[in-house]
């Protein structure tokens, strides 16, 4: 996976078309977040802001459809 403008994409495109957004809920994913997600693990994303702009943390994982899914929330 290589970082493009705003997403991570396979280095052997077009054979591999999987992509992963660089940001999740307007929060930039860390290299550790990206690594864990690509390994199929859950990862903690810190400092996501809700509609009231209050920060919270969330554990996320890439779901069956290839999108990032929430697993749990914490403050």
KAPE-V877517 format. One record per helix or strand of 3 or more residues. SS is the DSSP state (H for helix, E for strand). FROM is the first residue (numbers start at 1). TO is the last residue. If there is no record, write none. Layout:
BEGIN
ss: {SS,SS}
from: {FROM,FROM}
to: {TO,TO}
END
This chain:
BEGIN
ss: {E,E,H,E,E,E}
from: {7,19,31,43,55,68}
to: {9,21,38,49,62,74}
END
